[in-house]
Amino acid sequence: MFHTFEELNAWLGQRCRALWSELLHPQYNGLTVADVLELERVVVVADETTIASHERLYDRDQVSFDWQHYIPLIERCAMARRLPICRSSCNS
């Protein structure tokens, strides 16, 4: 049926995308798997605080960088450097 792995992978990709449009997502009533994948975002939470959020990247070698995610860390370390007891935690 398939003469190369490339042919198999192309067929699998097409078939999976077709099925995602037909299958209902088990956690989101009324939405298909394809619908959820389109809406999906990555949310990073620490200590019940959202520290980063961006659209999911599906291709290889993609990076999402938002310098604003680092502001709380920079602020905390800047304040900590003034206190001798906290300096060691920000130097690493």
Backbone as XML, in Angstrom:
<?xml version="1.0"?>
<chain id="A" units="angstrom">
  <residue number="1" name="MET">
    <atom name="N" x="0.818" y="-1.199" z="0.000"/>
    <atom name="CA" x="0.000" y="0.000" z="0.000"/>
    <atom name="C" x="0.866" y="1.269" z="0.000"/>
  </residue>
  <residue number="2" name="PHE">
    <atom name="N" x="1.873" y="1.334" z="0.897"/>
    <atom name="CA" x="2.766" y="2.495" z="0.961"/>
    <atom name="C" x="4.170" y="2.039" z="0.590"/>
  </residue>
  <residue number="3" name="HIS">
    <atom name="N" x="4.794" y="2.784" z="-0.289"/>
    <atom name="CA" x="6.120" y="2.403" z="-0.767"/>
    <atom name="C" x="7.235" y="3.034" z="0.069"/>
  </residue>
  <residue number="4" name="THR">
    <atom name="N" x="6.918" y="4.125" z="0.770"/>
    <atom name="CA" x="7.937" y="4.792" z="1.588"/>
    <atom name="C" x="7.299" y="5.252" z="2.898"/>
  </residue>
  <residue number="5" name="PHE">
    <atom name="N" x="8.152" y="5.551" z="3.874"/>
    <atom name="CA" x="7.663" y="6.106" z="5.134"/>
    <atom name="C" x="7.039" y="7.485" z="4.930"/>
  </residue>
  <residue number="6" name="GLU">
    <atom name="N" x="7.569" y="8.238" z="3.970"/>
    <atom name="CA" x="7.010" y="9.554" z="3.681"/>
    <atom name="C" x="5.557" y="9.442" z="3.228"/>
  </residue>
  <residue number="7" name="GLU">
    <atom name="N" x="5.277" y="8.456" z="2.367"/>
    <atom name="CA" x="3.892" y="8.234" z="1.920"/>
    <atom name="C" x="2.998" y="7.837" z="3.094"/>
  </residue>
  <residue number="8" name="LEU">
    <atom name="N" x="3.496" y="6.960" z="3.945"/>
    <atom name="CA" x="2.731" y="6.533" z="5.118"/>
    <atom name="C" x="2.458" y="7.716" z="6.046"/>
  </residue>
  <residue number="9" name="ASN">
    <atom name="N" x="3.485" y="8.494" z="6.319"/>
    <atom name="CA" x="3.319" y="9.651" z="7.206"/>
    <atom name="C" x="2.347" y="10.677" z="6.633"/>
  </residue>
  <residue number="10" name="ALA">
    <atom name="N" x="2.408" y="10.900" z="5.334"/>
    <atom name="CA" x="1.476" y="11.845" z="4.708"/>
    <atom name="C" x="0.045" y="11.348" z="4.849"/>
  </residue>
  <residue number="11" name="TRP">
    <atom name="N" x="-0.169" y="10.051" z="4.598"/>
    <atom name="CA" x="-1.512" y="9.485" z="4.740"/>
    <atom name="C" x="-1.991" y="9.552" z="6.189"/>
  </residue>
  <residue number="12" name="LEU">
    <atom name="N" x="-1.116" y="9.206" z="7.134"/>
    <atom name="CA" x="-1.480" y="9.260" z="8.549"/>
    <atom name="C" x="-1.847" y="10.679" z="8.977"/>
  </residue>
  <residue number="13" name="GLY">
    <atom name="N" x="-1.079" y="11.661" z="8.537"/>
    <atom name="CA" x="-1.379" y="13.051" z="8.871"/>
    <atom name="C" x="-2.747" y="13.473" z="8.367"/>
  </residue>
  <residue number="14" name="GLN">
    <atom name="N" x="-3.044" y="13.133" z="7.124"/>
    <atom name="CA" x="-4.357" y="13.477" z="6.550"/>
    <atom name="C" x="-5.478" y="12.754" z="7.281"/>
  </residue>
  <residue number="15" name="ARG">
    <atom name="N" x="-5.274" y="11.487" z="7.576"/>
    <atom name="CA" x="-6.313" y="10.693" z="8.234"/>
    <atom name="C" x="-6.566" y="11.202" z="9.654"/>
  </residue>
  <residue number="16" name="CYS">
    <atom name="N" x="-5.504" y="11.517" z="10.386"/>
    <atom name="CA" x="-5.667" y="12.033" z="11.755"/>
    <atom name="C" x="-6.416" y="13.355" z="11.752"/>
  </residue>
  <residue number="17" name="ARG">
    <atom name="N" x="-6.049" y="14.262" z="10.853"/>
    <atom name="CA" x="-6.746" y="15.556" z="10.791"/>
    <atom name="C" x="-8.221" y="15.372" z="10.457"/>
  </residue>
  <residue number="18" name="ALA">
    <atom name="N" x="-8.525" y="14.428" z="9.575"/>
    <atom name="CA" x="-9.920" y="14.161" z="9.226"/>
    <atom name="C" x="-10.686" y="13.615" z="10.439"/>
  </residue>
  <residue number="19" name="LEU">
    <atom name="N" x="-10.074" y="12.698" z="11.158"/>
    <atom name="CA" x="-10.738" y="12.128" z="12.340"/>
    <atom name="C" x="-10.915" y="13.151" z="13.448"/>
  </residue>
  <residue number="20" name="TRP">
    <atom name="N" x="-9.937" y="14.050" z="13.628"/>
    <atom name="CA" x="-10.052" y="15.078" z="14.668"/>
    <atom name="C" x="-11.287" y="15.940" z="14.446"/>
  </residue>
  <residue number="21" name="SER">
    <atom name="N" x="-11.665" y="16.137" z="13.178"/>
    <atom name="CA" x="-12.844" y="16.951" z="12.881"/>
    <atom name="C" x="-14.143" y="16.203" z="13.175"/>
  </residue>
  <residue number="22" name="GLU">
    <atom name="N" x="-14.069" y="14.886" z="13.249"/>
    <atom name="CA" x="-15.265" y="14.079" z="13.499"/>
    <atom name="C" x="-15.439" y="13.706" z="14.972"/>
  </residue>
  <residue number="23" name="LEU">
    <atom name="N" x="-14.341" y="13.537" z="15.683"/>
    <atom name="CA" x="-14.397" y="13.046" z="17.060"/>
    <atom name="C" x="-14.685" y="14.162" z="18.060"/>
  </residue>
  <residue number="24" name="LEU">
    <atom name="N" x="-15.650" y="13.913" z="18.948"/>
    <atom name="CA" x="-15.913" y="14.871" z="20.016"/>
    <atom name="C" x="-14.836" y="14.744" z="21.081"/>
  </residue>
  <residue number="25" name="HIS">
    <atom name="N" x="-14.411" y="15.876" z="21.598"/>
    <atom name="CA" x="-13.399" y="15.880" z="22.646"/>
    <atom name="C" x="-14.014" y="15.350" z="23.936"/>
  </residue>
  <residue number="26" name="PRO">
    <atom name="N" x="-13.331" y="14.466" z="24.658"/>
    <atom name="CA" x="-13.929" y="13.859" z="25.854"/>
    <atom name="C" x="-14.126" y="14.828" z="27.026"/>
  </residue>
  <residue number="27" name="GLN">
    <atom name="N" x="-13.403" y="15.942" z="27.058"/>
    <atom name="CA" x="-13.506" y="16.867" z="28.189"/>
    <atom name="C" x="-14.323" y="18.117" z="27.879"/>
  </residue>
  <residue number="28" name="TYR">
    <atom name="N" x="-14.532" y="18.431" z="26.611"/>
    <atom name="CA" x="-15.220" y="19.667" z="26.238"/>
    <atom name="C" x="-16.464" y="19.318" z="25.424"/>
  </residue>
  <residue number="29" name="ASN">
    <atom name="N" x="-17.610" y="19.371" z="26.083"/>
    <atom name="CA" x="-18.875" y="18.998" z="25.429"/>
    <atom name="C" x="-19.146" y="19.865" z="24.206"/>
  </residue>
  <residue number="30" name="GLY">
    <atom name="N" x="-19.531" y="19.208" z="23.119"/>
    <atom name="CA" x="-19.915" y="19.914" z="21.917"/>
    <atom name="C" x="-18.768" y="20.359" z="21.036"/>
  </residue>
  <residue number="31" name="LEU">
    <atom name="N" x="-17.535" y="20.162" z="21.462"/>
    <atom name="CA" x="-16.372" y="20.544" z="20.652"/>
    <atom name="C" x="-15.676" y="19.296" z="20.134"/>
  </residue>
  <residue number="32" name="THR">
    <atom name="N" x="-15.188" y="19.383" z="18.912"/>
    <atom name="CA" x="-14.396" y="18.283" z="18.370"/>
    <atom name="C" x="-12.951" y="18.423" z="18.836"/>
  </residue>
  <residue number="33" name="VAL">
    <atom name="N" x="-12.189" y="17.379" z="18.633"/>
    <atom name="CA" x="-10.768" y="17.429" z="18.959"/>
    <atom name="C" x="-10.105" y="18.548" z="18.163"/>
  </residue>
  <residue number="34" name="ALA">
    <atom name="N" x="-10.479" y="18.712" z="16.897"/>
    <atom name="CA" x="-9.912" y="19.781" z="16.060"/>
    <atom name="C" x="-10.241" y="21.154" z="16.627"/>
  </residue>
  <residue number="35" name="ASP">
    <atom name="N" x="-11.485" y="21.335" z="17.122"/>
    <atom name="CA" x="-11.867" y="22.622" z="17.719"/>
    <atom name="C" x="-10.985" y="22.961" z="18.911"/>
  </residue>
  <residue number="36" name="VAL">
    <atom name="N" x="-10.769" y="21.974" z="19.764"/>
    <atom name="CA" x="-9.973" y="22.201" z="20.972"/>
    <atom name="C" x="-8.528" y="22.492" z="20.608"/>
  </residue>
  <residue number="37" name="LEU">
    <atom name="N" x="-7.991" y="21.782" z="19.619"/>
    <atom name="CA" x="-6.610" y="22.032" z="19.203"/>
    <atom name="C" x="-6.442" y="23.444" z="18.663"/>
  </residue>
  <residue number="38" name="GLU">
    <atom name="N" x="-7.445" y="23.961" z="17.979"/>
    <atom name="CA" x="-7.363" y="25.331" z="17.452"/>
    <atom name="C" x="-7.381" y="26.360" z="18.570"/>
  </residue>
  <residue number="39" name="LEU">
    <atom name="N" x="-8.098" y="26.059" z="19.634"/>
    <atom name="CA" x="-8.244" y="27.017" z="20.730"/>
    <atom name="C" x="-7.170" y="26.874" z="21.790"/>
  </residue>
  <residue number="40" name="GLU">
    <atom name="N" x="-6.399" y="25.833" z="21.692"/>
    <atom name="CA" x="-5.495" y="25.479" z="22.772"/>
    <atom name="C" x="-4.402" y="26.520" z="22.998"/>
  </residue>
  <residue number="41" name="ARG">
    <atom name="N" x="-4.198" y="26.810" z="24.262"/>
    <atom name="CA" x="-3.136" y="27.707" z="24.694"/>
    <atom name="C" x="-2.308" y="26.988" z="25.742"/>
  </residue>
  <residue number="42" name="VAL">
    <atom name="N" x="-1.065" y="27.366" z="25.846"/>
    <atom name="CA" x="-0.202" y="26.873" z="26.906"/>
    <atom name="C" x="-0.262" y="27.892" z="28.030"/>
  </residue>
  <residue number="43" name="VAL">
    <atom name="N" x="-0.575" y="27.423" z="29.220"/>
    <atom name="CA" x="-0.624" y="28.300" z="30.391"/>
    <atom name="C" x="0.286" y="27.695" z="31.445"/>
  </residue>
  <residue number="44" name="VAL">
    <atom name="N" x="1.251" y="28.475" z="31.917"/>
    <atom name="CA" x="2.176" y="28.022" z="32.949"/>
    <atom name="C" x="1.758" y="28.680" z="34.252"/>
  </residue>
  <residue number="45" name="VAL">
    <atom name="N" x="1.514" y="27.852" z="35.271"/>
    <atom name="CA" x="1.032" y="28.341" z="36.556"/>
    <atom name="C" x="2.016" y="27.923" z="37.638"/>
  </residue>
  <residue number="46" name="ALA">
    <atom name="N" x="2.363" y="28.842" z="38.529"/>
    <atom name="CA" x="3.217" y="28.549" z="39.682"/>
    <atom name="C" x="2.594" y="29.206" z="40.900"/>
  </residue>
  <residue number="47" name="ASP">
    <atom name="N" x="2.446" y="28.430" z="41.950"/>
    <atom name="CA" x="1.845" y="28.940" z="43.188"/>
    <atom name="C" x="0.514" y="29.627" z="42.912"/>
  </residue>
  <residue number="48" name="GLU">
    <atom name="N" x="-0.316" y="28.987" z="42.079"/>
    <atom name="CA" x="-1.653" y="29.462" z="41.744"/>
    <atom name="C" x="-1.658" y="30.809" z="41.009"/>
  </residue>
  <residue number="49" name="THR">
    <atom name="N" x="-0.527" y="31.183" z="40.436"/>
    <atom name="CA" x="-0.417" y="32.417" z="39.664"/>
    <atom name="C" x="0.012" y="32.074" z="38.238"/>
  </residue>
  <residue number="50" name="THR">
    <atom name="N" x="-0.703" y="32.589" z="37.256"/>
    <atom name="CA" x="-0.321" y="32.384" z="35.868"/>
    <atom name="C" x="0.915" y="33.227" z="35.580"/>
  </residue>
  <residue number="51" name="ILE">
    <atom name="N" x="1.991" y="32.566" z="35.178"/>
    <atom name="CA" x="3.229" y="33.299" z="34.913"/>
    <atom name="C" x="3.555" y="33.377" z="33.430"/>
  </residue>
  <residue number="52" name="ALA">
    <atom name="N" x="2.879" y="32.568" z="32.616"/>
    <atom name="CA" x="3.095" y="32.623" z="31.173"/>
    <atom name="C" x="1.886" y="32.040" z="30.465"/>
  </residue>
  <residue number="53" name="SER">
    <atom name="N" x="1.591" y="32.592" z="29.292"/>
    <atom name="CA" x="0.486" y="32.095" z="28.496"/>
    <atom name="C" x="0.741" y="32.453" z="27.037"/>
  </residue>
  <residue number="54" name="HIS">
    <atom name="N" x="0.624" y="31.473" z="26.158"/>
    <atom name="CA" x="0.773" y="31.736" z="24.729"/>
    <atom name="C" x="0.102" y="30.626" z="23.953"/>
  </residue>
  <residue number="55" name="GLU">
    <atom name="N" x="-0.131" y="30.860" z="22.679"/>
    <atom name="CA" x="-0.710" y="29.826" z="21.826"/>
    <atom name="C" x="0.262" y="28.667" z="21.703"/>
  </residue>
  <residue number="56" name="ARG">
    <atom name="N" x="-0.291" y="27.471" z="21.665"/>
    <atom name="CA" x="0.548" y="26.287" z="21.522"/>
    <atom name="C" x="1.241" y="26.316" z="20.171"/>
  </residue>
  <residue number="57" name="LEU">
    <atom name="N" x="2.516" y="25.980" z="20.168"/>
    <atom name="CA" x="3.308" y="25.910" z="18.947"/>
    <atom name="C" x="3.440" y="24.447" z="18.559"/>
  </residue>
  <residue number="58" name="TYR">
    <atom name="N" x="3.068" y="24.100" z="17.339"/>
    <atom name="CA" x="3.059" y="22.701" z="16.921"/>
    <atom name="C" x="4.228" y="22.313" z="16.037"/>
  </residue>
  <residue number="59" name="ASP">
    <atom name="N" x="4.876" y="23.268" z="15.417"/>
    <atom name="CA" x="6.000" y="22.932" z="14.560"/>
    <atom name="C" x="7.255" y="22.749" z="15.395"/>
  </residue>
  <residue number="60" name="ARG">
    <atom name="N" x="8.215" y="22.081" z="14.839"/>
    <atom name="CA" x="9.475" y="21.866" z="15.532"/>
    <atom name="C" x="10.294" y="23.146" z="15.575"/>
  </residue>
  <residue number="61" name="ASP">
    <atom name="N" x="11.137" y="23.229" z="16.601"/>
    <atom name="CA" x="12.115" y="24.307" z="16.739"/>
    <atom name="C" x="11.473" y="25.687" z="16.803"/>
  </residue>
  <residue number="62" name="GLN">
    <atom name="N" x="10.273" y="25.791" z="17.346"/>
    <atom name="CA" x="9.640" y="27.087" z="17.550"/>
    <atom name="C" x="9.805" y="27.482" z="19.004"/>
  </residue>
  <residue number="63" name="VAL">
    <atom name="N" x="9.975" y="28.767" z="19.242"/>
    <atom name="CA" x="10.134" y="29.286" z="20.592"/>
    <atom name="C" x="9.187" y="30.456" z="20.762"/>
  </residue>
  <residue number="64" name="SER">
    <atom name="N" x="8.508" y="30.483" z="21.887"/>
    <atom name="CA" x="7.684" y="31.634" z="22.229"/>
    <atom name="C" x="8.348" y="32.316" z="23.403"/>
  </residue>
  <residue number="65" name="PHE">
    <atom name="N" x="8.713" y="33.563" z="23.228"/>
    <atom name="CA" x="9.431" y="34.282" z="24.275"/>
    <atom name="C" x="8.742" y="35.613" z="24.525"/>
  </residue>
  <residue number="66" name="ASP">
    <atom name="N" x="8.403" y="35.846" z="25.776"/>
    <atom name="CA" x="7.832" y="37.125" z="26.182"/>
    <atom name="C" x="8.614" y="37.590" z="27.403"/>
  </residue>
  <residue number="67" name="TRP">
    <atom name="N" x="9.421" y="38.596" z="27.250"/>
    <atom name="CA" x="10.284" y="39.069" z="28.328"/>
    <atom name="C" x="9.493" y="39.502" z="29.552"/>
  </residue>
  <residue number="68" name="GLN">
    <atom name="N" x="8.223" y="39.837" z="29.376"/>
    <atom name="CA" x="7.424" y="40.303" z="30.508"/>
    <atom name="C" x="7.171" y="39.189" z="31.524"/>
  </residue>
  <residue number="69" name="HIS">
    <atom name="N" x="7.292" y="37.930" z="31.111"/>
    <atom name="CA" x="7.133" y="36.815" z="32.044"/>
    <atom name="C" x="8.193" y="36.850" z="33.135"/>
  </residue>
  <residue number="70" name="TYR">
    <atom name="N" x="9.335" y="37.491" z="32.867"/>
    <atom name="CA" x="10.452" y="37.470" z="33.792"/>
    <atom name="C" x="10.468" y="38.652" z="34.761"/>
  </residue>
  <residue number="71" name="ILE">
    <atom name="N" x="9.578" y="39.602" z="34.592"/>
    <atom name="CA" x="9.581" y="40.788" z="35.448"/>
    <atom name="C" x="9.464" y="40.440" z="36.929"/>
  </residue>
  <residue number="72" name="PRO">
    <atom name="N" x="8.518" y="39.582" z="37.361"/>
    <atom name="CA" x="8.441" y="39.268" z="38.799"/>
    <atom name="C" x="9.735" y="38.668" z="39.351"/>
  </residue>
  <residue number="73" name="LEU">
    <atom name="N" x="10.392" y="37.814" z="38.584"/>
    <atom name="CA" x="11.651" y="37.227" z="39.032"/>
    <atom name="C" x="12.731" y="38.295" z="39.162"/>
  </residue>
  <residue number="74" name="ILE">
    <atom name="N" x="12.814" y="39.168" z="38.189"/>
    <atom name="CA" x="13.821" y="40.234" z="38.220"/>
    <atom name="C" x="13.564" y="41.164" z="39.401"/>
  </residue>
  <residue number="75" name="GLU">
    <atom name="N" x="12.306" y="41.509" z="39.611"/>
    <atom name="CA" x="11.968" y="42.370" z="40.746"/>
    <atom name="C" x="12.339" y="41.703" z="42.062"/>
  </residue>
  <residue number="76" name="ARG">
    <atom name="N" x="12.018" y="40.423" z="42.191"/>
    <atom name="CA" x="12.302" y="39.710" z="43.430"/>
    <atom name="C" x="13.799" y="39.636" z="43.674"/>
  </residue>
  <residue number="77" name="CYS">
    <atom name="N" x="14.568" y="39.349" z="42.648"/>
    <atom name="CA" x="16.016" y="39.254" z="42.822"/>
    <atom name="C" x="16.639" y="40.621" z="43.075"/>
  </residue>
  <residue number="78" name="ALA">
    <atom name="N" x="16.110" y="41.644" z="42.435"/>
    <atom name="CA" x="16.643" y="42.983" z="42.680"/>
    <atom name="C" x="16.437" y="43.374" z="44.132"/>
  </residue>
  <residue number="79" name="MET">
    <atom name="N" x="15.286" y="43.058" z="44.688"/>
    <atom name="CA" x="15.020" y="43.358" z="46.097"/>
    <atom name="C" x="15.851" y="42.456" z="46.999"/>
  </residue>
  <residue number="80" name="ALA">
    <atom name="N" x="15.999" y="41.205" z="46.617"/>
    <atom name="CA" x="16.712" y="40.253" z="47.457"/>
    <atom name="C" x="18.188" y="40.592" z="47.560"/>
  </residue>
  <residue number="81" name="ARG">
    <atom name="N" x="18.749" y="41.151" z="46.526"/>
    <atom name="CA" x="20.182" y="41.486" z="46.577"/>
    <atom name="C" x="20.497" y="42.525" z="47.643"/>
  </residue>
  <residue number="82" name="ARG">
    <atom name="N" x="19.512" y="43.273" z="48.044"/>
    <atom name="CA" x="19.716" y="44.274" z="49.099"/>
    <atom name="C" x="19.761" y="43.641" z="50.483"/>
  </residue>
  <residue number="83" name="LEU">
    <atom name="N" x="19.231" y="42.432" z="50.600"/>
    <atom name="CA" x="19.188" y="41.747" z="51.899"/>
    <atom name="C" x="20.254" y="40.662" z="51.930"/>
  </residue>
  <residue number="84" name="PRO">
    <atom name="N" x="21.202" y="40.750" z="52.854"/>
    <atom name="CA" x="22.295" y="39.773" z="52.886"/>
    <atom name="C" x="21.819" y="38.329" z="52.986"/>
  </residue>
  <residue number="85" name="ILE">
    <atom name="N" x="20.739" y="38.079" z="53.697"/>
    <atom name="CA" x="20.272" y="36.712" z="53.896"/>
    <atom name="C" x="19.685" y="36.114" z="52.610"/>
  </residue>
  <residue number="86" name="CYS">
    <atom name="N" x="19.258" y="36.934" z="51.662"/>
    <atom name="CA" x="18.610" y="36.455" z="50.437"/>
    <atom name="C" x="19.526" y="36.441" z="49.235"/>
  </residue>
  <residue number="87" name="ARG">
    <atom name="N" x="20.706" y="36.979" z="49.334"/>
    <atom name="CA" x="21.574" y="37.103" z="48.158"/>
    <atom name="C" x="21.885" y="35.784" z="47.480"/>
  </residue>
  <residue number="88" name="SER">
    <atom name="N" x="22.086" y="34.746" z="48.277"/>
    <atom name="CA" x="22.484" y="33.467" z="47.686"/>
    <atom name="C" x="21.400" y="32.882" z="46.793"/>
  </residue>
  <residue number="89" name="SER">
    <atom name="N" x="20.121" y="33.133" z="47.061"/>
    <atom name="CA" x="19.063" y="32.547" z="46.245"/>
    <atom name="C" x="18.958" y="33.196" z="44.881"/>
  </residue>
  <residue number="90" name="CYS">
    <atom name="N" x="19.437" y="34.401" z="44.704"/>
    <atom name="CA" x="19.348" y="35.077" z="43.408"/>
    <atom name="C" x="20.624" y="34.959" z="42.594"/>
  </residue>
  <residue number="91" name="ASN">
    <atom name="N" x="21.685" y="34.482" z="43.195"/>
    <atom name="CA" x="22.947" y="34.376" z="42.472"/>
    <atom name="C" x="23.032" y="33.120" z="41.627"/>
  </residue>
  <residue number="92" name="SER">
    <atom name="N" x="22.099" y="32.193" z="41.803"/>
    <atom name="CA" x="22.164" y="30.951" z="41.036"/>
    <atom name="C" x="21.434" y="31.072" z="39.740"/>
  </residue>
</chain>
